[in-house]
Amino acid sequence: MAVSTAETDVAAAFAELAETLVSGIDIDKYLADVCRHSVSFVGADTAAVVYATGQDPARVAAADERGHRLAVRSLEATRSPWAECMGTGTAISTADLADESQRWPWFVQLAGQAGVRAITVLPVRSLTGVAGALALIGGPMPDARGIRLARSLCDAAGYGMVVAEHRSRLEIAVSQLQLALSSRIVIEQAKGILAERWKVAPDEAFRTLRRHARTTQRRLADVAHAIIDGTADLVPPDRAKWK
């Protein structure tokens, strides 16, 4: 059975998104690519995702400037298609926004000014629930095939958000481990300097270093740096005290 050009294009688009996931992800660019593919495959005039991670404010990614501007402006309203979709987790579709002036008054006004009449919005789900909403803006109403493709792209968007969040957490953890290791190395160096200078055991030098940090309410690593730099001069311990 021959494979159509459209099917080949769809497969290539999902392959491109998958490659982005494994090679390093800029979540804003990734979601903009999802929007761009949505426009190409579903036939909308433009598309935009409003999404949020954790406690961060909502953000926008879009296929083009027109979609981005409309979605960003919609964040000023308490009621919008994106907000409703994210709140309920259900798809929204309307062929004539003029009929929804009571439902989304601010957005309908914006859409009218932008020449947008129709909109379809689908939820984007992550592991913890609905994390965003993808809007297909303008153009003809999507058919059943278009909705299936859009839902698949929403799934791809959700996977991307999960990967980006995990990567961010991993980078933070690695950074914290590197900082802890660097601090440990500095402390060991300072301990060795003091032990040699005072002719005491390393453990005794460390106790004095730690006591000085607590007394002066400074981080142990900062005091250790000062010892190495020669900008701090601790009072030697009373050796008899440790016998």
SVG drawing of the C-alpha trace seen along z (x, -y; Angstrom):
<svg xmlns="http://www.w3.org/2000/svg" viewBox="-24 -45 78 47">
<polyline fill="none" stroke="black" stroke-width="0.4" points="0.0,0.0 1.4,-3.4 2.1,-6.0 0.7,-9.4 2.8,-12.6 0.7,-13.9 1.3,-10.8 5.1,-11.1 5.0,-14.7 3.3,-13.9 5.7,-11.1 8.7,-13.4 7.2,-16.1 6.9,-13.6 10.4,-12.3 11.7,-15.8 9.9,-16.4 11.2,-13.1 14.8,-14.0 14.5,-17.3 13.4,-15.5 16.5,-13.3 19.1,-15.8 18.3,-18.7 15.1,-20.7 14.4,-24.4 10.8,-24.1 9.6,-27.4 11.0,-26.5 9.7,-23.0 6.2,-24.1 6.4,-26.7 7.4,-23.8 4.3,-21.9 2.2,-24.9 3.8,-25.3 3.0,-21.6 -0.5,-22.1 -1.1,-24.9 0.5,-22.8 -1.5,-19.6 -4.8,-20.9 -5.3,-24.0 -5.6,-26.7 -4.5,-30.2 -2.2,-30.1 -1.8,-28.2 -0.7,-29.0 0.0,-27.1 -0.5,-28.7 1.2,-26.6 2.5,-26.7 5.0,-24.6 5.0,-24.4 4.3,-27.7 5.6,-29.7 3.4,-32.2 1.7,-31.1 3.8,-31.3 3.1,-31.3 4.5,-29.6 3.1,-30.1 3.4,-29.3 3.9,-33.0 3.7,-36.5 0.0,-36.8 -0.8,-33.7 1.6,-34.7 0.2,-38.2 -3.4,-37.0 -2.5,-34.4 -0.4,-36.8 -3.2,-39.4 -5.7,-36.7 -3.7,-36.3 -4.9,-39.7 -8.5,-38.3 -9.8,-36.2 -11.8,-34.2 -10.5,-32.9 -10.6,-29.7 -7.1,-28.8 -8.0,-29.4 -11.3,-27.5 -9.6,-24.5 -6.8,-24.3 -9.3,-24.6 -11.8,-22.0 -9.4,-19.7 -12.0,-19.5 -11.7,-20.5 -13.5,-23.6 -14.5,-24.3 -16.6,-27.2 -17.1,-28.2 -18.2,-31.7 -16.7,-33.6 -19.3,-36.3 -21.7,-33.8 -19.4,-33.6 -19.3,-37.3 -20.8,-36.5 -18.5,-33.5 -15.2,-35.3 -16.0,-39.0 -12.4,-40.3 -11.1,-37.6 -13.9,-37.8 -13.2,-41.5 -9.5,-40.8 -10.3,-38.0 -12.6,-40.3 -10.0,-43.0 -7.5,-40.4 -10.0,-39.1 -10.4,-35.7 -13.7,-34.0 -13.2,-30.3 -11.1,-28.6 -10.5,-25.0 -8.7,-24.5 -7.3,-21.1 -5.8,-20.3 -2.1,-19.5 -1.5,-17.0 1.7,-16.3 2.2,-13.7 0.5,-15.8 -2.5,-16.8 -3.5,-19.5 -0.4,-21.8 -1.5,-23.8 -3.8,-24.3 -3.2,-24.3 -5.5,-26.6 -6.0,-26.2 -6.9,-29.8 -8.9,-30.8 -9.3,-28.9 -11.9,-26.2 -13.1,-24.1 -10.9,-21.0 -12.3,-17.7 -12.0,-14.4 -8.6,-13.7 -7.4,-17.1 -8.6,-16.7 -6.8,-13.4 -3.6,-15.0 -4.0,-17.9 -4.5,-15.6 -1.4,-13.7 0.5,-17.0 -0.9,-17.9 0.5,-14.6 3.9,-15.5 3.7,-18.9 3.0,-17.2 5.9,-14.8 8.2,-17.8 7.1,-19.6 7.8,-16.5 11.2,-16.1 12.1,-19.7 11.0,-19.7 13.0,-16.6 16.0,-18.0 15.7,-21.3 15.5,-19.3 18.5,-17.2 20.6,-20.3 19.7,-21.9 20.7,-18.7 24.0,-18.4 24.7,-22.1 24.1,-21.5 26.3,-18.5 29.1,-20.4 28.8,-23.2 28.9,-20.8 32.0,-19.0 33.8,-22.3 33.0,-23.5 34.3,-20.1 37.6,-20.5 38.1,-24.1 37.4,-23.1 39.8,-20.2 42.5,-22.5 41.9,-25.0 42.0,-22.3 45.4,-21.1 46.8,-24.6 45.8,-25.2 47.0,-21.7 50.4,-22.4 50.6,-25.9 49.6,-25.0 51.2,-21.6 48.0,-20.0 45.9,-17.0 43.6,-17.8 40.5,-17.0 41.6,-19.6 42.2,-22.2 38.7,-21.4 37.0,-21.8 38.6,-25.2 37.6,-26.2 34.0,-25.1 33.8,-26.9 35.1,-30.1 32.5,-29.9 29.7,-29.4 30.9,-32.2 31.2,-34.7 27.9,-33.4 29.7,-32.7 29.5,-29.8 32.2,-27.2 33.2,-27.3 33.6,-31.1 35.9,-30.9 37.9,-28.2 38.3,-30.4 39.5,-33.2 42.1,-30.9 43.4,-29.8 43.5,-33.4 45.3,-34.6 42.6,-37.1 41.7,-35.4 43.9,-34.5 42.3,-32.2 43.5,-32.0 45.2,-28.7 43.4,-26.2 44.4,-25.6 46.0,-22.2 45.6,-21.4 41.8,-21.7 41.7,-18.8 43.8,-16.4"/>
</svg>
